[in-house]
């Protein structure tokens, strides 16, 4: 069997929410920073429904002052 790294979407969403709150930012402020018309994407990230695009990960990394790999939570999945 082989280990295949995958993104844990729920834990990554929780990490984004914790980093946002750690910076004292509201969802609305993050929405403005990213230039979104609505906050729906941010809520979907935080709930683990989707992950940010690479461009948005770069922006979040800069805003939160962390490396991208500190935002994305990886888990190993066993495949046959």
Backbone as CSV, one residue per row, in Angstrom:
resi,resn,N_x,N_y,N_z,CA_x,CA_y,CA_z,C_x,C_y,C_z
1,UNK,0.835,-1.189,0.000,0.000,0.000,0.000,0.872,1.243,0.000
2,UNK,0.296,2.294,-0.504,1.027,3.530,-0.691,0.274,4.686,-0.021
3,UNK,1.019,5.632,0.470,0.438,6.811,1.100,0.335,7.934,0.072
4,UNK,-0.851,8.516,-0.030,-1.091,9.611,-0.964,-1.493,10.849,-0.167
5,UNK,-0.671,11.898,-0.193,-1.032,13.101,0.560,-2.221,13.818,-0.096
6,UNK,-3.183,14.214,0.723,-4.332,14.973,0.252,-4.589,16.127,1.214
7,UNK,-5.320,17.110,0.732,-5.661,18.262,1.568,-6.856,17.907,2.443
8,UNK,-6.721,18.123,3.735,-7.849,17.980,4.653,-8.600,19.308,4.591
9,UNK,-9.704,19.307,3.854,-10.421,20.552,3.592,-11.023,21.159,4.856
10,UNK,-11.524,20.321,5.750,-12.142,20.838,6.985,-11.081,21.481,7.879
11,UNK,-9.966,20.780,8.095,-8.909,21.335,8.945,-8.266,22.560,8.308
12,UNK,-8.153,22.571,6.984,-7.616,23.749,6.296,-8.556,24.932,6.487
13,UNK,-9.855,24.691,6.380,-10.842,25.751,6.620,-10.768,26.291,8.032
14,UNK,-10.620,25.380,8.990,-10.477,25.801,10.385,-9.212,26.630,10.570
15,UNK,-8.152,26.254,9.890,-6.887,26.990,9.988,-7.051,28.398,9.431
16,UNK,-7.726,28.510,8.290,-7.962,29.835,7.700,-8.770,30.700,8.664
17,UNK,-9.803,30.128,9.250,-10.624,30.880,10.197,-9.798,31.314,11.413
18,UNK,-8.979,30.417,11.943,-8.147,30.750,13.103,-7.116,31.823,12.767
19,UNK,-6.510,31.739,11.582,-5.537,32.761,11.171,-6.220,34.113,11.000
20,UNK,-7.417,34.107,10.404,-8.171,35.349,10.219,-8.483,35.983,11.575
21,UNK,-8.999,35.171,12.480,-9.338,35.688,13.805,-8.087,36.126,14.565
22,UNK,-6.986,35.398,14.373,-5.729,35.752,15.022,-5.211,37.113,14.590
23,UNK,-5.546,37.502,13.363,-5.169,38.831,12.869,-6.206,39.890,13.226
24,UNK,-7.283,39.450,13.896,-8.331,40.390,14.282,-9.174,40.867,13.118
25,UNK,-9.279,40.045,12.076,-10.033,40.430,10.885,-11.417,39.800,10.875
26,UNK,-12.386,40.554,10.402,-13.720,40.001,10.189,-13.763,39.369,8.805
27,UNK,-14.789,38.583,8.558,-14.978,38.012,7.225,-15.127,39.144,6.208
28,UNK,-15.844,40.179,6.584,-16.051,41.329,5.696,-14.728,42.008,5.337
29,UNK,-13.840,42.146,6.304,-12.537,42.759,6.035,-11.692,41.879,5.117
30,UNK,-11.755,40.560,5.317,-11.033,39.646,4.441,-11.630,39.688,3.033
31,UNK,-12.929,39.775,2.952,-13.621,39.907,1.672,-13.129,41.144,0.920
32,UNK,-13.052,42.257,1.600,-12.572,43.498,0.986,-11.119,43.361,0.531
33,UNK,-10.278,42.767,1.366,-8.866,42.585,1.034,-8.710,41.768,-0.241
34,UNK,-9.526,40.719,-0.379,-9.420,39.837,-1.537,-10.197,40.358,-2.744
35,UNK,-10.998,41.397,-2.542,-11.748,41.984,-3.656,-12.975,41.185,-4.061
36,UNK,-13.526,40.408,-3.122,-14.733,39.628,-3.409,-15.968,40.510,-3.283
37,UNK,-16.974,40.237,-4.121,-18.243,40.965,-4.028,-19.093,40.468,-2.871
38,UNK,-18.965,39.183,-2.563,-19.718,38.582,-1.456,-18.749,37.755,-0.610
39,UNK,-19.144,37.432,0.617,-18.265,36.650,1.495,-18.416,35.139,1.326
40,UNK,-19.238,34.688,0.394,-19.566,33.269,0.299,-18.348,32.365,0.152
41,UNK,-17.374,32.768,-0.657,-16.178,31.935,-0.836,-15.441,31.743,0.482
42,UNK,-15.340,32.797,1.252,-14.635,32.714,2.535,-15.365,31.766,3.485
43,UNK,-16.685,31.866,3.529,-17.457,30.950,4.376,-17.291,29.504,3.906
44,UNK,-17.263,29.294,2.595,-17.064,27.933,2.063,-15.681,27.407,2.436
45,UNK,-14.662,28.260,2.390,-13.320,27.839,2.809,-13.356,27.416,4.271
46,UNK,-13.918,28.296,5.105,-13.906,28.063,6.549,-14.704,26.827,6.948
47,UNK,-15.692,26.467,6.169,-16.497,25.277,6.460,-15.915,24.016,5.819
48,UNK,-14.823,24.171,5.052,-14.191,23.017,4.442,-14.918,22.486,3.225
49,UNK,-15.737,23.309,2.603,-16.468,22.901,1.400,-15.572,22.962,0.167
50,UNK,-14.716,23.966,0.108,-13.756,24.145,-0.987,-12.465,24.702,-0.395
51,UNK,-11.393,24.644,-1.155,-10.143,25.269,-0.733,-9.871,26.474,-1.634
52,UNK,-9.138,27.443,-1.129,-8.815,28.619,-1.941,-7.976,28.238,-3.163
53,UNK,-8.085,29.061,-4.206,-7.223,28.886,-5.371,-5.780,29.199,-4.969
54,UNK,-4.854,28.844,-5.807,-3.447,29.134,-5.527,-3.242,30.642,-5.374
55,UNK,-3.868,31.434,-6.229,-3.743,32.892,-6.120,-4.236,33.397,-4.769
56,UNK,-5.347,32.849,-4.314,-5.886,33.281,-3.028,-5.026,32.778,-1.874
57,UNK,-4.445,31.594,-2.028,-3.526,31.105,-0.997,-2.310,32.018,-0.880
58,UNK,-1.813,32.505,-2.007,-0.679,33.439,-1.991,-1.077,34.719,-1.255
59,UNK,-2.270,35.232,-1.550,-2.743,36.455,-0.890,-2.939,36.230,0.606
60,UNK,-3.536,35.083,0.979,-3.737,34.781,2.396,-2.405,34.622,3.113
61,UNK,-1.468,33.975,2.458,-0.139,33.786,3.023,0.516,35.127,3.334
62,UNK,0.391,36.053,2.419,0.962,37.383,2.613,0.251,38.122,3.747
63,UNK,-1.064,38.091,3.726,-1.847,38.794,4.742,-1.592,38.231,6.140
64,UNK,-1.588,36.901,6.253,-1.418,36.267,7.546,0.047,36.133,7.956
65,UNK,0.948,36.460,7.041,2.395,36.394,7.286,2.841,34.992,7.684
66,UNK,2.351,33.998,6.929,2.738,32.603,7.117,3.001,31.994,5.745
67,UNK,3.731,30.893,5.727,3.953,30.176,4.472,2.663,29.467,4.061
68,UNK,2.496,29.266,2.774,1.308,28.588,2.269,1.141,27.218,2.926
69,UNK,2.247,26.520,3.119,2.133,25.180,3.719,1.741,25.224,5.196
70,UNK,1.668,26.415,5.781,1.139,26.545,7.137,-0.379,26.755,7.122
71,UNK,-0.919,27.053,5.940,-2.363,27.236,5.785,-3.017,25.908,5.416
72,UNK,-2.408,25.207,4.495,-2.962,23.948,3.997,-2.596,22.818,4.961
73,UNK,-3.597,22.075,5.374,-3.381,20.929,6.253,-3.430,19.661,5.394
74,UNK,-2.333,18.908,5.415,-2.199,17.700,4.603,-2.430,16.472,5.477
75,UNK,-3.145,15.513,4.909,-3.303,14.209,5.559,-2.856,13.142,4.574
76,UNK,-2.417,12.037,5.088,-2.018,10.920,4.236,-3.169,9.948,4.102
77,UNK,-3.490,9.616,2.875,-4.521,8.642,2.586,-3.848,7.386,2.040
78,UNK,-4.229,6.258,2.532,-3.654,4.994,2.071,-4.413,4.552,0.810
79,UNK,-3.658,4.307,-0.245,-4.244,3.799,-1.488,-3.632,2.451,-1.813
80,UNK,-4.366,1.662,-2.544,-3.863,0.330,-2.897,-3.333,0.308,-4.306
